[in-house]
């Protein structure tokens, strides 16, 4: 069972390997299926248990910062938020 993003990665890998039956490939799962319960549960016809670590993470306050869709804005933000010992 996969989360939706990982399922798409698996499908893309299958499409890529269709003409190469002896080839192997790797894809990485990005999330637990329970993170997307509202999509996964109806698709599989059963409920998914929410792991404690995920339940804890979901219950924490969300933090977000609006910024322009611009690489320099992202770079400036990341540089400004680095720990002093990590700055170069």
Residue pairs with C-beta under 8 A, 6 or more apart in sequence:
1 33
1 40
1 44
1 48
2 10
2 29
2 33
3 29
3 30
3 31
3 32
3 33
3 35
3 36
3 40
4 36
4 39
4 40
5 30
5 31
6 27
6 28
6 29
6 30
6 31
9 27
9 28
9 29
9 30
10 27
12 27
13 25
13 26
13 27
16 25
17 23
17 24
17 25
32 51
32 54
33 40
33 48
34 40
34 48
34 49
34 50
34 51
34 54
35 54
35 58
37 47
37 48
37 50
40 48
41 47
41 48
50 58
65 77
67 73
67 74
67 77
79 87
